[in-house]
């Protein structure tokens, strides 16, 4: 796909994104025009809020079924609150959400829209027949879920074991404290560096149709573990030869 412009939509409830820095990174790396816009969900009307609320998932073990939203659920969509301090995260079907958003995005030729959101997106996997949280829903528009980046790549194995064997009332807080720093938390300042990698992945995926990189030493690596995410995007922070070549002739 030819891309001559990229539009990034901000998620103001997650200031750690630092979208202006990401804009600079992308426009320098790819030598392309990148426009930053405000929150996509700010200007949507009641009807669209209602449609978005229909994509909520309540049953992780069955394929998508349109949800009939309550007044309160529609209300939540109109407010776009900070979701990070909610005890229970709401899951949204990523493809359904993407489909609804796509009808409200101006389709300008060769422009890729990337929407950042604090909504936790998930997709149904036909292989193990259940929903999984996803950070990235590729297409145009692409959706990048900041909650997905935090929730989808797995934390250390020992974290889950500790959680299972700790029976105190504050077990989640206690175990999280023990492993602090080993995985992303909400309002983590490392988020923007990691997001640079995700935005780059989204663009190259749309451009080439080629799946992510299988080398951990590349920012296009699709990390399944939080520790790999830190390695690819922060510690190593490089791009493999193959992907560097693609980036080099991005618009040739
Ligand atoms: Zn690579």
py3Dmol code that shows the C-alpha trace and the ligand (Angstrom):
import py3Dmol

protein = """\
ATOM      1  CA  UNK A   1       0.000   0.000   0.000  1.00  0.00           C
ATOM      2  CA  UNK A   2       1.234   3.456  -0.788  1.00  0.00           C
ATOM      3  CA  UNK A   3       1.324   5.788   2.195  1.00  0.00           C
ATOM      4  CA  UNK A   4       1.998   9.465   1.703  1.00  0.00           C
ATOM      5  CA  UNK A   5       0.701  10.750   5.019  1.00  0.00           C
ATOM      6  CA  UNK A   6       0.089   9.427   8.515  1.00  0.00           C
ATOM      7  CA  UNK A   7      -2.444  10.835  10.960  1.00  0.00           C
ATOM      8  CA  UNK A   8      -1.976  10.003  14.647  1.00  0.00           C
ATOM      9  CA  UNK A   9      -4.884  10.464  17.074  1.00  0.00           C
ATOM     10  CA  UNK A  10      -3.969  11.138  20.681  1.00  0.00           C
ATOM     11  CA  UNK A  11      -5.316   9.560  23.866  1.00  0.00           C
ATOM     12  CA  UNK A  12      -5.243  12.423  26.402  1.00  0.00           C
ATOM     13  CA  UNK A  13      -6.007  10.219  29.411  1.00  0.00           C
ATOM     14  CA  UNK A  14      -2.569   8.641  28.855  1.00  0.00           C
ATOM     15  CA  UNK A  15      -0.158  11.612  28.853  1.00  0.00           C
ATOM     16  CA  UNK A  16       2.817   9.198  28.926  1.00  0.00           C
ATOM     17  CA  UNK A  17       2.260   8.669  25.214  1.00  0.00           C
ATOM     18  CA  UNK A  18       4.077  11.946  24.380  1.00  0.00           C
ATOM     19  CA  UNK A  19       2.618  11.928  20.890  1.00  0.00           C
ATOM     20  CA  UNK A  20       4.692  14.864  19.685  1.00  0.00           C
ATOM     21  CA  UNK A  21       7.886  12.838  20.295  1.00  0.00           C
ATOM     22  CA  UNK A  22       6.403   9.886  18.467  1.00  0.00           C
ATOM     23  CA  UNK A  23       5.431  12.145  15.579  1.00  0.00           C
ATOM     24  CA  UNK A  24       9.001  13.365  15.317  1.00  0.00           C
ATOM     25  CA  UNK A  25      10.425   9.841  15.502  1.00  0.00           C
ATOM     26  CA  UNK A  26       8.170   8.543  12.728  1.00  0.00           C
ATOM     27  CA  UNK A  27       8.523  11.516  10.423  1.00  0.00           C
ATOM     28  CA  UNK A  28      12.333  11.358  10.750  1.00  0.00           C
ATOM     29  CA  UNK A  29      12.569   7.587  10.392  1.00  0.00           C
ATOM     30  CA  UNK A  30      10.314   7.363   7.361  1.00  0.00           C
ATOM     31  CA  UNK A  31      10.711  10.827   5.895  1.00  0.00           C
ATOM     32  CA  UNK A  32       6.969  11.245   5.733  1.00  0.00           C
ATOM     33  CA  UNK A  33       4.372  13.813   6.754  1.00  0.00           C
ATOM     34  CA  UNK A  34       2.839  12.947  10.123  1.00  0.00           C
ATOM     35  CA  UNK A  35      -0.086  14.923  11.499  1.00  0.00           C
ATOM     36  CA  UNK A  36      -1.118  14.784  15.142  1.00  0.00           C
ATOM     37  CA  UNK A  37      -4.799  15.093  15.985  1.00  0.00           C
ATOM     38  CA  UNK A  38      -6.695  15.122  19.259  1.00  0.00           C
ATOM     39  CA  UNK A  39      -8.635  12.251  20.676  1.00  0.00           C
ATOM     40  CA  UNK A  40     -10.743  10.536  18.029  1.00  0.00           C
ATOM     41  CA  UNK A  41     -13.409   9.618  20.589  1.00  0.00           C
ATOM     42  CA  UNK A  42     -13.911  13.208  21.726  1.00  0.00           C
ATOM     43  CA  UNK A  43     -16.040  14.287  18.816  1.00  0.00           C
ATOM     44  CA  UNK A  44     -18.235  11.245  18.337  1.00  0.00           C
ATOM     45  CA  UNK A  45     -22.003  11.526  18.723  1.00  0.00           C
ATOM     46  CA  UNK A  46     -24.387   9.562  20.893  1.00  0.00           C
ATOM     47  CA  UNK A  47     -25.235   7.136  18.109  1.00  0.00           C
ATOM     48  CA  UNK A  48     -21.611   6.200  17.663  1.00  0.00           C
ATOM     49  CA  UNK A  49     -21.062   5.850  21.419  1.00  0.00           C
ATOM     50  CA  UNK A  50     -23.913   3.391  21.363  1.00  0.00           C
ATOM     51  CA  UNK A  51     -22.364   1.469  18.482  1.00  0.00           C
ATOM     52  CA  UNK A  52     -18.999   1.294  20.248  1.00  0.00           C
ATOM     53  CA  UNK A  53     -20.668   0.010  23.402  1.00  0.00           C
ATOM     54  CA  UNK A  54     -22.141  -2.872  21.366  1.00  0.00           C
ATOM     55  CA  UNK A  55     -18.609  -4.208  20.830  1.00  0.00           C
ATOM     56  CA  UNK A  56     -18.057  -4.933  24.521  1.00  0.00           C
ATOM     57  CA  UNK A  57     -17.123  -8.535  25.224  1.00  0.00           C
ATOM     58  CA  UNK A  58     -18.457 -10.454  28.183  1.00  0.00           C
ATOM     59  CA  UNK A  59     -17.814 -14.044  27.151  1.00  0.00           C
ATOM     60  CA  UNK A  60     -14.162 -14.800  26.410  1.00  0.00           C
ATOM     61  CA  UNK A  61     -14.841 -18.314  25.192  1.00  0.00           C
ATOM     62  CA  UNK A  62     -17.330 -17.555  22.438  1.00  0.00           C
ATOM     63  CA  UNK A  63     -17.015 -15.582  19.195  1.00  0.00           C
ATOM     64  CA  UNK A  64     -18.374 -12.054  19.030  1.00  0.00           C
ATOM     65  CA  UNK A  65     -22.039 -11.412  19.684  1.00  0.00           C
ATOM     66  CA  UNK A  66     -23.454  -7.890  19.436  1.00  0.00           C
ATOM     67  CA  UNK A  67     -23.954  -6.582  22.966  1.00  0.00           C
ATOM     68  CA  UNK A  68     -27.050  -4.572  23.876  1.00  0.00           C
ATOM     69  CA  UNK A  69     -25.580  -1.732  25.916  1.00  0.00           C
ATOM     70  CA  UNK A  70     -27.119  -0.205  29.012  1.00  0.00           C
ATOM     71  CA  UNK A  71     -27.569   3.553  29.344  1.00  0.00           C
ATOM     72  CA  UNK A  72     -24.617   3.603  31.733  1.00  0.00           C
ATOM     73  CA  UNK A  73     -22.368   1.775  29.277  1.00  0.00           C
ATOM     74  CA  UNK A  74     -23.233   4.272  26.541  1.00  0.00           C
ATOM     75  CA  UNK A  75     -22.612   7.076  29.017  1.00  0.00           C
ATOM     76  CA  UNK A  76     -19.083   5.775  29.685  1.00  0.00           C
ATOM     77  CA  UNK A  77     -18.305   6.005  25.972  1.00  0.00           C
ATOM     78  CA  UNK A  78     -19.340   9.657  25.854  1.00  0.00           C
ATOM     79  CA  UNK A  79     -16.983  10.539  28.701  1.00  0.00           C
ATOM     80  CA  UNK A  80     -13.702   8.868  27.696  1.00  0.00           C
ATOM     81  CA  UNK A  81     -12.445   8.533  31.242  1.00  0.00           C
ATOM     82  CA  UNK A  82      -9.062   7.422  32.479  1.00  0.00           C
ATOM     83  CA  UNK A  83      -9.536   3.653  32.522  1.00  0.00           C
ATOM     84  CA  UNK A  84      -6.358   2.796  34.384  1.00  0.00           C
ATOM     85  CA  UNK A  85      -7.778   2.902  37.899  1.00  0.00           C
ATOM     86  CA  UNK A  86     -10.747   0.710  37.154  1.00  0.00           C
ATOM     87  CA  UNK A  87     -10.692  -2.615  38.938  1.00  0.00           C
ATOM     88  CA  UNK A  88     -12.342  -4.473  36.080  1.00  0.00           C
ATOM     89  CA  UNK A  89     -11.162  -3.765  32.573  1.00  0.00           C
ATOM     90  CA  UNK A  90     -13.744  -3.766  29.828  1.00  0.00           C
ATOM     91  CA  UNK A  91     -12.775  -5.673  26.706  1.00  0.00           C
ATOM     92  CA  UNK A  92     -13.820  -4.563  23.227  1.00  0.00           C
ATOM     93  CA  UNK A  93     -13.779  -6.670  20.079  1.00  0.00           C
ATOM     94  CA  UNK A  94     -10.936  -5.069  18.109  1.00  0.00           C
ATOM     95  CA  UNK A  95     -12.217  -5.860  14.616  1.00  0.00           C
ATOM     96  CA  UNK A  96     -15.775  -4.715  15.381  1.00  0.00           C
ATOM     97  CA  UNK A  97     -14.453  -1.504  16.909  1.00  0.00           C
ATOM     98  CA  UNK A  98     -12.156  -0.964  13.936  1.00  0.00           C
ATOM     99  CA  UNK A  99     -15.072  -1.444  11.566  1.00  0.00           C
ATOM    100  CA  UNK A 100     -17.224   1.139  13.369  1.00  0.00           C
ATOM    101  CA  UNK A 101     -14.417   3.680  13.493  1.00  0.00           C
ATOM    102  CA  UNK A 102     -13.553   3.177   9.822  1.00  0.00           C
ATOM    103  CA  UNK A 103     -16.962   4.541   8.805  1.00  0.00           C
ATOM    104  CA  UNK A 104     -16.215   7.794  10.624  1.00  0.00           C
ATOM    105  CA  UNK A 105     -12.734   8.438   9.317  1.00  0.00           C
ATOM    106  CA  UNK A 106     -12.377  10.594   6.225  1.00  0.00           C
ATOM    107  CA  UNK A 107     -10.989   8.333   3.525  1.00  0.00           C
ATOM    108  CA  UNK A 108      -8.257  10.372   1.924  1.00  0.00           C
ATOM    109  CA  UNK A 109      -6.130   8.520  -0.576  1.00  0.00           C
ATOM    110  CA  UNK A 110      -2.796   7.175   0.702  1.00  0.00           C
ATOM    111  CA  UNK A 111      -3.394   8.406   4.254  1.00  0.00           C
ATOM    112  CA  UNK A 112      -2.986   5.958   7.105  1.00  0.00           C
ATOM    113  CA  UNK A 113      -4.911   6.777  10.285  1.00  0.00           C
ATOM    114  CA  UNK A 114      -3.578   5.446  13.579  1.00  0.00           C
ATOM    115  CA  UNK A 115      -5.869   5.770  16.567  1.00  0.00           C
ATOM    116  CA  UNK A 116      -4.497   5.466  20.065  1.00  0.00           C
ATOM    117  CA  UNK A 117      -7.001   4.465  22.687  1.00  0.00           C
ATOM    118  CA  UNK A 118      -7.141   3.463  26.328  1.00  0.00           C
ATOM    119  CA  UNK A 119      -9.807   0.882  25.474  1.00  0.00           C
ATOM    120  CA  UNK A 120      -8.597  -2.684  25.900  1.00  0.00           C
ATOM    121  CA  UNK A 121      -9.026  -4.415  22.542  1.00  0.00           C
ATOM    122  CA  UNK A 122      -9.165  -8.179  22.068  1.00  0.00           C
ATOM    123  CA  UNK A 123      -9.606 -10.541  19.147  1.00  0.00           C
ATOM    124  CA  UNK A 124     -11.109 -13.999  19.018  1.00  0.00           C
ATOM    125  CA  UNK A 125      -8.571 -16.685  18.167  1.00  0.00           C
ATOM    126  CA  UNK A 126      -9.998 -19.595  16.161  1.00  0.00           C
ATOM    127  CA  UNK A 127      -7.044 -21.799  17.164  1.00  0.00           C
ATOM    128  CA  UNK A 128      -7.686 -21.946  20.885  1.00  0.00           C
ATOM    129  CA  UNK A 129     -11.241 -20.639  20.616  1.00  0.00           C
ATOM    130  CA  UNK A 130     -11.008 -17.745  22.997  1.00  0.00           C
ATOM    131  CA  UNK A 131     -10.434 -14.001  23.106  1.00  0.00           C
ATOM    132  CA  UNK A 132      -6.955 -12.577  23.676  1.00  0.00           C
ATOM    133  CA  UNK A 133      -6.045  -8.983  24.537  1.00  0.00           C
ATOM    134  CA  UNK A 134      -4.308  -7.259  21.609  1.00  0.00           C
ATOM    135  CA  UNK A 135      -2.172  -4.149  21.456  1.00  0.00           C
ATOM    136  CA  UNK A 136      -2.529  -3.642  17.730  1.00  0.00           C
ATOM    137  CA  UNK A 137      -5.456  -3.975  15.332  1.00  0.00           C
ATOM    138  CA  UNK A 138      -3.871  -3.482  11.935  1.00  0.00           C
ATOM    139  CA  UNK A 139      -5.647  -2.025   8.923  1.00  0.00           C
ATOM    140  CA  UNK A 140      -6.751   1.498   8.048  1.00  0.00           C
ATOM    141  CA  UNK A 141      -7.549   2.879  10.549  1.00  0.00           C
ATOM    142  CA  UNK A 142      -5.118   1.016  12.776  1.00  0.00           C
ATOM    143  CA  UNK A 143      -6.012   0.882  16.450  1.00  0.00           C
ATOM    144  CA  UNK A 144      -3.264   0.806  19.051  1.00  0.00           C
ATOM    145  CA  UNK A 145      -4.521   0.021  22.526  1.00  0.00           C
ATOM    146  CA  UNK A 146      -2.379   1.453  25.307  1.00  0.00           C
ATOM    147  CA  UNK A 147      -4.142  -0.878  27.739  1.00  0.00           C
ATOM    148  CA  UNK A 148      -3.367  -3.740  25.344  1.00  0.00           C
ATOM    149  CA  UNK A 149       0.358  -2.968  25.474  1.00  0.00           C
ATOM    150  CA  UNK A 150       0.169  -3.219  29.246  1.00  0.00           C
ATOM    151  CA  UNK A 151      -2.125  -6.244  29.438  1.00  0.00           C
ATOM    152  CA  UNK A 152      -1.333  -8.387  26.378  1.00  0.00           C
ATOM    153  CA  UNK A 153       2.385  -9.264  26.616  1.00  0.00           C
ATOM    154  CA  UNK A 154       2.832 -11.682  29.515  1.00  0.00           C
ATOM    155  CA  UNK A 155       4.450 -10.770  32.816  1.00  0.00           C
ATOM    156  CA  UNK A 156       7.182 -13.039  34.310  1.00  0.00           C
ATOM    157  CA  UNK A 157       5.957 -16.613  34.897  1.00  0.00           C
ATOM    158  CA  UNK A 158       6.846 -16.351  38.560  1.00  0.00           C
ATOM    159  CA  UNK A 159       4.496 -13.353  38.874  1.00  0.00           C
ATOM    160  CA  UNK A 160       1.500 -15.528  37.976  1.00  0.00           C
ATOM    161  CA  UNK A 161       2.670 -18.325  40.279  1.00  0.00           C
ATOM    162  CA  UNK A 162       3.062 -15.890  43.151  1.00  0.00           C
ATOM    163  CA  UNK A 163      -0.385 -14.517  42.455  1.00  0.00           C
ATOM    164  CA  UNK A 164      -1.868 -18.016  42.595  1.00  0.00           C
ATOM    165  CA  UNK A 165      -0.185 -18.911  45.861  1.00  0.00           C
ATOM    166  CA  UNK A 166      -0.784 -15.632  47.685  1.00  0.00           C
ATOM    167  CA  UNK A 167      -4.085 -15.605  49.533  1.00  0.00           C
ATOM    168  CA  UNK A 168      -3.976 -12.247  51.263  1.00  0.00           C
ATOM    169  CA  UNK A 169      -6.584  -9.624  50.542  1.00  0.00           C
ATOM    170  CA  UNK A 170      -4.100  -7.296  48.860  1.00  0.00           C
ATOM    171  CA  UNK A 171      -2.452 -10.062  46.884  1.00  0.00           C
ATOM    172  CA  UNK A 172      -2.453  -8.193  43.555  1.00  0.00           C
ATOM    173  CA  UNK A 173      -0.813  -5.098  45.102  1.00  0.00           C
ATOM    174  CA  UNK A 174       1.712  -7.230  47.036  1.00  0.00           C
ATOM    175  CA  UNK A 175       2.770  -9.298  44.060  1.00  0.00           C
ATOM    176  CA  UNK A 176       2.908  -6.275  41.754  1.00  0.00           C
ATOM    177  CA  UNK A 177       5.192  -4.539  44.236  1.00  0.00           C
ATOM    178  CA  UNK A 178       7.545  -7.524  44.274  1.00  0.00           C
ATOM    179  CA  UNK A 179       7.957  -7.440  40.499  1.00  0.00           C
ATOM    180  CA  UNK A 180       7.804  -3.691  40.069  1.00  0.00           C
ATOM    181  CA  UNK A 181       9.683  -2.503  36.991  1.00  0.00           C
ATOM    182  CA  UNK A 182       9.619  -5.898  35.275  1.00  0.00           C
ATOM    183  CA  UNK A 183       6.436  -5.080  33.394  1.00  0.00           C
ATOM    184  CA  UNK A 184       4.564  -2.010  32.254  1.00  0.00           C
ATOM    185  CA  UNK A 185       2.051  -0.495  34.602  1.00  0.00           C
ATOM    186  CA  UNK A 186      -0.554   2.167  33.920  1.00  0.00           C
ATOM    187  CA  UNK A 187       1.037   5.610  33.633  1.00  0.00           C
ATOM    188  CA  UNK A 188       4.463   4.055  33.115  1.00  0.00           C
ATOM    189  CA  UNK A 189       6.908   6.645  31.731  1.00  0.00           C
ATOM    190  CA  UNK A 190       8.477   3.988  29.470  1.00  0.00           C
ATOM    191  CA  UNK A 191       5.287   3.790  27.445  1.00  0.00           C
ATOM    192  CA  UNK A 192       6.214   6.284  24.744  1.00  0.00           C
ATOM    193  CA  UNK A 193       9.425   4.477  23.720  1.00  0.00           C
ATOM    194  CA  UNK A 194       7.494   1.267  23.439  1.00  0.00           C
ATOM    195  CA  UNK A 195       4.768   3.019  21.489  1.00  0.00           C
ATOM    196  CA  UNK A 196       7.292   4.264  18.947  1.00  0.00           C
ATOM    197  CA  UNK A 197       7.921   0.622  18.106  1.00  0.00           C
ATOM    198  CA  UNK A 198       4.232  -0.201  17.874  1.00  0.00           C
ATOM    199  CA  UNK A 199       3.492   2.758  15.605  1.00  0.00           C
ATOM    200  CA  UNK A 200       6.385   1.717  13.371  1.00  0.00           C
ATOM    201  CA  UNK A 201       5.058  -1.856  13.306  1.00  0.00           C
ATOM    202  CA  UNK A 202       1.588  -0.617  12.392  1.00  0.00           C
ATOM    203  CA  UNK A 203       2.903   1.466   9.497  1.00  0.00           C
ATOM    204  CA  UNK A 204       5.208  -1.198   8.047  1.00  0.00           C
ATOM    205  CA  UNK A 205       2.549  -3.865   8.418  1.00  0.00           C
ATOM    206  CA  UNK A 206       0.070  -1.761   6.495  1.00  0.00           C
ATOM    207  CA  UNK A 207       2.659  -0.833   3.900  1.00  0.00           C
ATOM    208  CA  UNK A 208       4.069  -4.309   3.197  1.00  0.00           C
ATOM    209  CA  UNK A 209       1.401  -6.709   4.457  1.00  0.00           C
ATOM    210  CA  UNK A 210       4.330  -8.565   5.964  1.00  0.00           C
ATOM    211  CA  UNK A 211       3.965  -9.913   9.479  1.00  0.00           C
ATOM    212  CA  UNK A 212       6.159  -8.722  12.315  1.00  0.00           C
ATOM    213  CA  UNK A 213       9.852  -9.491  12.729  1.00  0.00           C
ATOM    214  CA  UNK A 214      10.966 -12.739  14.347  1.00  0.00           C
ATOM    215  CA  UNK A 215      14.179 -11.206  15.682  1.00  0.00           C
ATOM    216  CA  UNK A 216      14.162  -9.937  19.225  1.00  0.00           C
ATOM    217  CA  UNK A 217      16.895  -7.506  18.186  1.00  0.00           C
ATOM    218  CA  UNK A 218      14.441  -5.569  16.008  1.00  0.00           C
ATOM    219  CA  UNK A 219      11.832  -2.977  16.962  1.00  0.00           C
ATOM    220  CA  UNK A 220       9.410  -4.743  14.630  1.00  0.00           C
ATOM    221  CA  UNK A 221       9.484  -7.808  16.894  1.00  0.00           C
ATOM    222  CA  UNK A 222       6.061  -8.922  18.092  1.00  0.00           C
ATOM    223  CA  UNK A 223       6.755  -9.420  21.797  1.00  0.00           C
ATOM    224  CA  UNK A 224       4.713 -11.957  23.727  1.00  0.00           C
ATOM    225  CA  UNK A 225       6.531 -11.223  26.992  1.00  0.00           C
ATOM    226  CA  UNK A 226       6.964  -7.902  28.717  1.00  0.00           C
ATOM    227  CA  UNK A 227      10.695  -8.515  29.139  1.00  0.00           C
ATOM    228  CA  UNK A 228      11.069  -8.921  25.357  1.00  0.00           C
ATOM    229  CA  UNK A 229       9.157  -5.682  24.853  1.00  0.00           C
ATOM    230  CA  UNK A 230      11.662  -3.837  27.057  1.00  0.00           C
ATOM    231  CA  UNK A 231      14.563  -5.480  25.266  1.00  0.00           C
ATOM    232  CA  UNK A 232      13.418  -4.717  21.705  1.00  0.00           C
ATOM    233  CA  UNK A 233      12.087  -1.224  22.318  1.00  0.00           C
ATOM    234  CA  UNK A 234      14.251   0.232  25.083  1.00  0.00           C
ATOM    235  CA  UNK A 235      17.476  -1.685  25.783  1.00  0.00           C
ATOM    236  CA  UNK A 236      18.438  -2.758  22.274  1.00  0.00           C
ATOM    237  CA  UNK A 237      16.353  -0.222  20.329  1.00  0.00           C
ATOM    238  CA  UNK A 238      17.585  -1.223  16.876  1.00  0.00           C
ATOM    239  CA  UNK A 239      16.059  -2.280  13.602  1.00  0.00           C
ATOM    240  CA  UNK A 240      17.263  -5.398  11.788  1.00  0.00           C
ATOM    241  CA  UNK A 241      18.950  -5.185   8.393  1.00  0.00           C
ATOM    242  CA  UNK A 242      15.924  -6.428   6.486  1.00  0.00           C
ATOM    243  CA  UNK A 243      13.543  -3.919   8.033  1.00  0.00           C
ATOM    244  CA  UNK A 244      16.047  -1.106   7.795  1.00  0.00           C
ATOM    245  CA  UNK A 245      16.130  -1.726   4.048  1.00  0.00           C
ATOM    246  CA  UNK A 246      12.344  -1.499   3.875  1.00  0.00           C
ATOM    247  CA  UNK A 247      12.449   1.724   5.865  1.00  0.00           C
ATOM    248  CA  UNK A 248      15.216   3.118   3.649  1.00  0.00           C
ATOM    249  CA  UNK A 249      13.191   2.832   0.505  1.00  0.00           C
ATOM    250  CA  UNK A 250       9.883   3.518   2.202  1.00  0.00           C
ATOM    251  CA  UNK A 251       8.676   5.946  -0.403  1.00  0.00           C
ATOM    252  CA  UNK A 252      10.862   5.129  -3.354  1.00  0.00           C
TER     253      UNK A 252
END
"""
ligand_1 = """\
1
ZN
Zn 13.192 -6.811 11.712
"""
view = py3Dmol.view(width=600, height=400)
view.addModel(protein, "pdb")
view.setStyle({"model": 0}, {"cartoon": {"style": "trace"}})
view.addModel(ligand_1, "xyz")
view.setStyle({"model": 1}, {"stick": {}})
view.zoomTo()
view.show()
